């Protein structure tokens, strides 16, 4: 583990995500991708008893373009990754009404179904071209559902402060080849990070974008980050995640502006990341999961 952290730091990935990275880039979207997920360290939440307490995690159906994962943080608010909102071919943001949140989906049924009425990406997020890696630090989105979800068995999650290096976190997600029920991976480790980016040992794959990263403290489960991308460093799988504590205020503000008809255009702000070649085989490979 120490060797991996040292390698991440040598690549400029720890303790922060540098704007220029030596890497080979593969761009994917939502649940579409060529690699089968490895599930050895995951537990599938197959039954109602297994999933008790986790039903506020749901599958986001993105029209006919695949799916992502999202988490309810209020009766009418879902937190996910910003890149889930965009058509990977055209770069155009999907219409909110084409997105459906399926809370607690498993084995063909959800606890609740809701269409999305509004969807906003973080004001600093830029979808970018296929040969650019968007800043992971801005890859957050907030969705307003058409109607609140108010069920006695389903409680929206609280949000909390970002974990620090060495902390254990849990991830609940849907993904390619395990899309029929959520899976939980407990006790992933935060390898490195700062206030706006984390590198985790969690195993994620296509469809896991937007999945909530949890801490459990004093018996309270809190969403502290959102999965943005998966990566490989020297053949070791890692996940890149975005802490939510500070960006959440900007997201709520963007949603309020949207309601007032003052939202910005589809692509707003943000600085592109410079992509350098990583042809020596020792770079980091990044994929939007």
C-alpha positions in Angstrom: 0.0 0.0 0.0 2.8 2.4 0.8 4.4 1.6 -2.6 1.1 2.6 -4.3 0.8 5.8 -2.4 4.4 6.7 -3.3 3.7 5.9 -6.9 0.6 8.1 -6.9 2.6 10.9 -5.5 5.3 10.4 -8.1 2.7 10.7 -10.8 1.4 13.9 -9.3 -1.9 12.3 -8.1 -1.3 12.7 -4.4 -1.8 14.5 -2.2 -3.6 16.5 -4.9 -4.8 16.0 -8.4 -2.5 18.1 -10.6 -3.8 19.9 -13.7 -1.2 18.1 -15.9 -1.0 14.4 -15.6 1.0 11.7 -17.3 -1.7 9.3 -18.3 -3.4 7.3 -21.0 -7.1 8.3 -21.3 -10.0 6.1 -22.1 -13.4 7.9 -22.1 -16.6 6.0 -21.4 -20.1 6.9 -20.3 -22.5 5.6 -17.7 -22.9 1.9 -17.9 -21.3 1.2 -21.2 -17.8 -0.2 -21.2 -15.7 -3.2 -22.3 -14.4 -4.5 -19.0 -16.2 -6.9 -16.6 -16.3 -5.7 -13.0 -14.4 -7.7 -10.4 -16.8 -8.3 -7.5 -14.7 -10.4 -5.1 -14.7 -7.7 -2.4 -18.3 -6.6 -2.8 -21.5 -7.7 -1.2 -24.7 -7.6 -3.3 -27.7 -6.2 -1.5 -30.1 -8.7 -3.0 -32.9 -8.8 -0.5 -35.0 -6.3 1.5 -33.1 -7.3 4.6 -29.7 -6.9 2.9 -30.7 -3.4 1.6 -32.3 -2.1 4.8 -31.0 1.4 5.3 -29.6 1.8 1.8 -32.8 2.3 -0.2 -32.0 6.0 -0.6 -29.3 4.9 -3.1 -30.8 4.4 -6.5 -30.3 3.8 -10.1 -30.4 6.8 -12.5 -31.8 5.8 -15.8 -30.5 8.2 -18.5 -33.0 7.7 -21.2 -31.6 5.1 -23.6 -28.0 6.1 -22.9 -27.3 3.8 -19.9 -27.4 4.5 -16.2 -25.5 6.0 -13.3 -25.9 5.8 -9.5 -27.3 8.5 -7.3 -28.2 9.1 -3.7 -31.1 10.9 -2.1 -29.9 13.7 0.2 -33.3 15.3 0.7 -36.9 14.2 -0.1 -36.7 15.7 -3.5 -32.9 16.0 -4.1 -30.5 13.4 -5.6 -26.7 13.8 -5.7 -24.7 12.3 -8.5 -21.8 12.9 -10.9 -22.1 15.8 -13.4 -20.8 13.8 -16.4 -23.8 11.5 -16.1 -26.0 14.4 -17.4 -24.3 14.6 -20.8 -24.5 12.8 -24.0 -21.0 11.6 -24.6 -21.2 11.9 -28.4 -22.7 15.4 -28.7 -21.7 16.9 -25.4 -25.3 18.2 -25.0 -26.9 18.0 -21.5 -29.7 15.5 -21.3 -33.2 16.8 -20.8 -34.2 16.4 -17.1 -37.5 14.7 -18.0 -35.5 11.9 -19.8 -33.9 10.9 -16.5 -35.6 8.7 -13.9 -34.4 8.0 -10.3 -35.3 4.4 -9.2 -34.8 4.4 -5.4 -33.6 1.1 -3.9 -33.9 -0.7 -7.3 -33.3 -4.4 -7.1 -34.4 -7.5 -9.0 -36.6 -5.5 -11.4 -38.4 -3.3 -8.9 -37.7 -0.1 -7.1 -39.0 1.2 -3.8 -40.0 4.5 -5.5 -39.8 5.9 -9.1 -39.5 9.6 -9.8 -38.8 11.6 -12.9 -36.3 14.5 -12.7 -37.7 18.0 -13.1 -34.4 19.9 -12.9 -30.8 18.9 -13.2 -27.7 21.1 -12.6 -24.0 20.4 -12.8 -21.5 22.2 -10.6 -21.0 25.7 -12.0 -17.3 24.9 -12.5 -17.8 21.7 -14.4 -17.0 21.4 -18.1 -17.8 18.3 -20.0 -15.0 18.8 -22.5 -13.9 17.0 -25.6 -13.1 13.3 -25.9 -9.3 14.0 -25.7 -9.6 15.9 -22.4 -10.0 14.7 -18.9 -12.4 17.0 -17.1 -11.5 18.1 -13.7 -12.6 15.5 -11.2 -13.0 18.2 -8.6 -16.0 19.7 -10.3 -17.8 16.4 -11.3 -20.9 16.8 -9.2 -24.6 17.3 -10.0 -27.8 17.9 -8.1 -31.2 16.7 -9.4 -34.6 17.8 -8.3 -37.3 15.1 -8.5 -40.7 15.8 -9.9 -42.2 14.8 -6.5 -40.7 14.2 -3.1 -40.1 10.7 -1.9 -41.6 10.3 1.6 -41.7 6.7 2.8 -41.4 5.5 6.3 -38.7 3.0 5.3 -36.6 5.4 3.2 -34.6 8.2 4.8 -32.4 10.6 2.8 -28.8 10.6 3.8 -27.0 13.4 5.6 -23.9 14.8 4.1 -20.6 15.3 6.0 -17.0 16.5 5.9 -14.5 14.9 3.6 -12.5 11.9 5.0 -8.7 12.1 5.2 -5.9 9.8 4.2 -6.1 6.5 6.0 -9.8 6.7 6.7 -12.1 3.9 5.9 -15.2 4.5 3.7 -18.0 2.5 2.1 -19.4 2.7 -1.4 -22.9 1.6 -2.5 -23.3 1.4 -6.3 -24.8 -0.2 -9.3 -22.5 -1.1 -12.2 -22.2 -3.0 -15.4 -22.9 -6.8 -14.8 -24.4 -6.0 -11.4 -27.1 -3.6 -12.4 -30.0 -5.6 -11.0 -29.1 -4.8 -7.4 -26.8 -2.4 -5.6 -23.6 -3.7 -4.1 -21.7 -2.4 -1.1 -18.0 -2.4 -0.6 -17.1 -1.7 3.0 -13.8 -0.4 4.4 -12.2 1.0 1.3 -9.3 3.2 2.2 -8.6 6.8 1.4 -5.1 6.6 -0.2 -4.6 10.3 -0.6 -6.6 13.5 -1.1 -7.3 17.1 -0.3 -10.4 19.1 0.3 -11.5 18.8 -3.4 -10.3 15.4 -4.5 -9.8 11.9 -3.1 -8.1 8.7 -4.3 -9.7 5.6 -2.9 -9.0 1.8 -3.0 -12.7 1.2 -3.9 -13.5 -1.1 -6.8 -15.8 0.8 -9.2 -16.9 0.2 -12.8 -19.2 1.6 -15.5 -22.5 2.6 -13.9 -20.8 3.5 -10.6 -20.5 7.1 -11.6 -22.3 9.3 -9.0 -22.2 6.5 -6.4 -22.2 7.8 -2.8 -19.1 7.4 -0.7 -20.0 7.0 3.0 -18.5 7.4 6.4 -20.1 5.9 9.5 -19.4 7.8 12.7 -21.3 7.4 16.0 -23.8 5.2 14.2 -24.7 7.9 11.6 -24.2 7.2 7.9 -23.2 10.3 5.9 -22.4 10.9 2.2 -19.0 12.5 2.1 -18.0 12.1 -1.5 -19.2 11.0 -5.0 -17.5 8.6 -7.4 -16.2 10.3 -10.5 -13.8 8.0 -12.3 -11.9 4.8 -12.0 -8.2 4.6 -12.6 -5.3 2.1 -12.8 -1.9 2.9 -11.4 0.8 0.2 -12.1 -2.0 -2.3 -12.6 -3.7 -1.4 -9.3 -7.3 -0.3 -9.4 -8.2 3.0 -7.6 -11.2 5.3 -7.7 -11.3 9.1 -7.9 -14.0 10.8 -5.9 -15.2 14.3 -5.2 -15.9 15.5 -1.7 -19.3 17.1 -1.3 -19.2 19.3 1.8 -18.0 22.5 0.1 -19.3 22.2 -3.4 -22.8 21.4 -2.2 -23.6 25.1 -1.5 -22.7 26.0 -5.1 -24.9 23.2 -6.4 -27.8 24.3 -4.3 -27.3 27.8 -5.5 -27.2 26.7 -9.2 -30.4 24.8 -8.6 -32.1 27.9 -7.2 -30.8 29.9 -10.2 -32.3 27.3 -12.5 -35.7 27.7 -10.9 -35.5 31.4 -11.4 -34.5 30.9 -15.1 -31.0 32.3 -14.5 -29.0 29.1 -15.0 -25.9 29.3 -17.0 -25.3 27.4 -20.3 -24.6 23.7 -20.6 -20.9 24.2 -20.3 -19.9 26.8 -17.7 -16.5 27.7 -16.4 -13.9 25.2 -15.4 -10.4 24.8 -16.7 -9.5 22.0 -19.0 -6.9 19.4 -17.9 -3.9 19.0 -20.1 -3.4 15.4 -21.2 0.1 14.1 -21.8 1.1 10.9 -23.3 1.7 7.9 -21.0 3.3 5.5 -23.5 5.9 4.0 -21.2 3.3 1.8 -19.5 3.9 3.3 -16.1 1.2 6.0 -16.2 -2.2 6.1 -14.8 -5.2 5.1 -16.9 -8.4 6.9 -16.2 -12.0 6.0 -17.1 -15.2 7.7 -16.4 -17.1 4.8 -14.8 
